[in-house]
Each structure stands twice: as C-alpha cells, then as structure tokens.
Amino acid sequence: MYRTRILLATGMAALPFAYASPASAHEDHHEITTVNFTLTELNGSGAEARATVTAESDGSLRVQISGSGFTPNSPHAQHIHGAGSGHKFFCPPPSADANGDGQVSTEEGIPQYGNVFIALTTEGDTFKESGLAVDRMPVADAQGNLEYDRTIPASYIPAGAIKNLAHLHIVQHGLDVNGNDKYDLESLGESVFAKSQGVDGIPEEATNPATCGEVTPVGGVETGSRATATATADPETQLPLAALGGLALVGGAGTLLLRRRFADAS
C-alpha cells in the first residue's frame, strides 16, 4: 500500500524564499482565543473533520482535529492556509477546476485558500517548508479516522497568524478516488505538482486536497468571509509553486530518495 513518505531535509538551505517571521513578542500578550473549523469534503473524497484552534496567552497555538472518511493507513498532509496580512481567502468551489478534470488540484486551490501558512506536523517545525513532510503528518487509522492534537510553540507561529485567525483555513490532502484504500496512479495519474518539481511517480491522489474548512468563531475574533465564487489571491501573499509545502528536493539525490521511499511503501 502506498504511504507517501516525503522527506524535506535535502537541500533546504537552497530554497529560494524566506521563512515567515515567528510571532513577535507583542502578539504573545492577548486573551485566549478559540475558533472552530468545519472541514467539508473536496474532490468527492468522502472525508470530513472538525477542528478547534486555540491561541494561548503565551503565543502558542493548540490545534485539535478529529476527522473520518480518509484514505486508511495513509499519511495526510494538512496545513493552515492563508497569510498574516488579513487577506480573505476561502475554500475553493468546483469552478476552481481550471483544467476540467473533475478535481481541484493543489495548484488550482492555492488562489482560493492561500499558500501554506502553518504546516500541521506531528513533531518538529511547522514552517511552510515542511508542508509536504508527510513522514511527520498524521496517519489515518484502518477505519479512515484521523486524530490530531498538538500545541505549537510560539517560535513556530508566523507573524500575523493569531491576529488573523478568522481569515485562515485548514486544508487536508490525500484521497482515494478509485476506492481501493490506497494512493495509486490508476485513477488520476501522477501528481502534477510533484512532477513540476522533477519527481515522477507520485500519485495525484496523494497531493490533491481532501477537505477544506473556514472559521466559525467561538469568541474573540470576527467571522471570516464565506465566498461563493472564485477569488484571486493577493499577489503579495503568493509564492512560487516551488514554495508550496517546500517540495524543493534539490538535485538528483533528493529525487532518488523520494522515489525510493515511495517504492518501499508500495
């Protein structure tokens, strides 16, 4: 069974963009704020989840997610998307499927929900460069249930995150289109995103978004907008495609490592 294990340690120093700055000291002093997300399925994944994000008074961020209907025994990349500028992003409608293949791919969804802002890894850093560190992402159990509970320290939280919680989104990736309980190449072929990085053989199923959720506040912040049509993201918040999740495996060694890990998992 395919279980994608994408390792990002290779060549991180060569990434052509900078980290988002951690939350500054003035953001650490605030009332505790809790917001809820309802994550609904994308691309007919059959997955759904609920999330609670709590900004603690010390600047840390606790993220709790409970979901079902995910590809079983498989890792699922998940992120908080958006920007620290307060730009209003939203979950993509079906019209975001620009190439008409019936799927809103990762690259087609970015203008709707924004770039990776916080990678919801199970350990280690949560910078956007770890957005596809699937070896540190939660794995759904044999029944397709996915649980996640982590308090992310303030040093890993980018500037503007807490102030703009109402405008952020949670997106989870990885779906099983042909119903065989694994990621494979049979239904959607290769991941366009991974192929754009020079890495062949990664299923599109593994990288396409499975759920997306907007904020419904419990208190402390205003409600984020809910849109019904395609939006154009603020160009200042957009990064090159190579920046998405940091799949910047530099040179032949990185590509070989990824292919080998994928082969071992199959």
N, C-alpha and C positions, 0 to 999 in steps of 0.2 A: 504494500500500500504506500502510495506516495505520501510522504510527510516532509514538506519543504523545509530545508534547514539552510537558510541563507545567512552567511557569516559576514559581518561588515568590518572586521578588524583589518582586512587587507587594504592598504593604500588610503587610509582615512586622512592622512596628512595632505593628500593631493586633491582633496575635494575643493572645487572652485567656488566655494561660498563660505560664509562665516556662520558660526553658531549664533542663535538668538541669545541675547544677553539674559542671564538669570534675573529673576525678580529682584528689583532693587530694594534697599532697606526700607524705603518709605512705604512699600507695598506690604510689608510684613505686619504692620500695625493696623488691624481692622477688625470689625466684628466678624464672628464666624458666619459664613455664608454657605448655604446649601442650595443646590439646584438639581432638578431631576431631568433625565433624558428618557424619552420613549423611543427606542430604536426599532424601526419597522423594516421589513424586508426590501431589498433591492434585487433586481435581476431575477425575480422568481425564486430566490434562494430558499424560501420557507423558514428562514431564521427570524428571530425577534429577540429583543432584550430590553431590560430596563437598567438604567444607570443612575447613580447618585454621586455627585461630586461635591465635596465639602472643602472650602478654603478655610484652613485653620488659622488661628491668630498668630502663629509663628511663621506664616508664609508657606507652609507645606500644603499639599493638595491630596486629599484622600479620594480615591476613585474606586467605586464599587459597581460591578457589572454582573448581572445574572441573566443568562440567555438560554435559548433552546433552539433546536432545529438546525444546528450547524453540522458541517461535514464531520462525522465521528472520527475520533482518534487522530485528528489532524490539527496542526497549529493554525491559528487565525491572527494575522497581523491586525492590530487595532490602534487607532490614534484619536487624539483630539485634534480636529482640524480648525483652521481659521487664521487669525492674525491678532497681534496686540494693538492694532490701530482702531479697533471698534467697527471695522467694515462688516456689514451684514451679509453673511453667507447663508446658504440654505441647502437642504437635501435636494438632489437632482430629480427633476421629473423625467418621464420616459423620453421627452423630446431632446434630452441631452445625448441620446444615442445618435451621434452625428453620422456614423457610417451605416446605420440601418441594419446592424446585425442582430438586433434584439437584446443587446447587452449595453449597459452604461459601464464602460471600462474605467479603469483607474484614471487614465489620462483625460477621458471625457468628463469625469466627475470633478476634477480639480477646479475648474472655473466656478462650479456651483458651491462646493463646500470648503474650498480653500486648501492650501498646502498643509502638510503635516506640521502641526504646531507642537504637540507633545506626543511622543511615541509611548504607548501604554505597554511597556515591557514589564516582565515579572521581576526583574532584578537589573542592577546596573543603571546606566544613564537612560534618560528618556528624551534626549535630544532628537530632533528630526532626522539626524543622520542614522539613527537606529530604527527608523520606521519600518524597515524590512529585515530586522534582526529576528527572524522567525524562530531561531533557537532560544530566544528569550520572550516569546509571545505565549499566551495561554493556549492550551491544547484542549479541544472538546473531548468529552469522555465518550464511551462506547454508545451512549444513547443520544449523542449530539448536544449535550448540555455543556455550557461554558460558564465558569465562575471566575471572577477576578476581584481581588481586593488588595489594594496597595496604597500606602501613604507615601507620596513622592516628596522628597525633601525640597525645601525652598531653593537650594542651589541648582536643582534641575528644572525649575519652573521659569520659562521665559518671561521677560518683562511684558506687562500688559495683560497677562493671562487672567489674573484674578479680577482686575478691573473690568475685563470684557467677557466674563464667564457667560453672560446672556447671549453673546453673539457667536459662541463656539459650538462645534458639532462633534459627535463621536461617530466614527465610521469603522466598521469591522469588515475584514476582507476574507475571501475564500468561500467558494460554493461548489456544490455538486450538481451539475446540470443534468447529467445522464443517469443519476440515481444509483450509482454503483459504490457509494460510500467512500470515495477517494477522489483525489485530484488526478486527472489524467489528460491526455491530449485528444481523446476520442471525440469530445463534443465541441469544444471551442478552439482547439488547436493550441498553438504556442502563445504565451503571453507577449503581447506587442510591446509592453513596457520593458520586460526583461530582454527581449530581442533588440530593442533600441539601445541597450547597454552592451550589446555584443555577446549576450548569454543565450544560447539556444536550449530548447528542450524543456523550458519551464511552462507548465500548463497555464492558460489564461484563467482557468477555474481558480487557481491558487491566488491570483492577484486581483481579480475583479471584486468590487465591493458587494458584501452580502447584506449589510444593514446600515442604516444611517439614522441618527437621532438629533433633533433640535431640543433646545432647552425649554422646560416649563418650570419657572422658578417656584421655590417654596417661600423664599423671602430674601430680601437684601439687595436684589438686582432687578432691573426691569426685564420684561419679556423680550426675547429675541424675535425678530420678524419671521413670519411664515409666508413663503412665497409660492406662487402657483405657476410661474413662468420662468424661463431660463434667464439667469443673471450673468453679467460679465463681471468677473472679479477685478478688484483694484489692481492695476498693473504693478503698483509698488509692492504688493504683497506676493506677487508671483515669482517663482524661482524657475530656473531651467529645469527641464524634465529630469536631468541627471540628479537634481537635488531631491526629488520626491522620494522620501524614505531613505535617501542616501545609498541607493544601489549603485555605488561607484566602485566597482571591483576593478582595480587598476591592473592592466596588463594581462598577459596570458595566464599567470599563476592564479590570479583571483578567479578568472573564468573557469579554469580547470578545477579549482577547489569546489566551486558551486556545483558544477556538473557532477563531480564525484559524489558529493553529499546527496544529490538528488538521486543518483543511480543507486546508492547504498540504501536509500529509503524505499525504493520501489520493490 
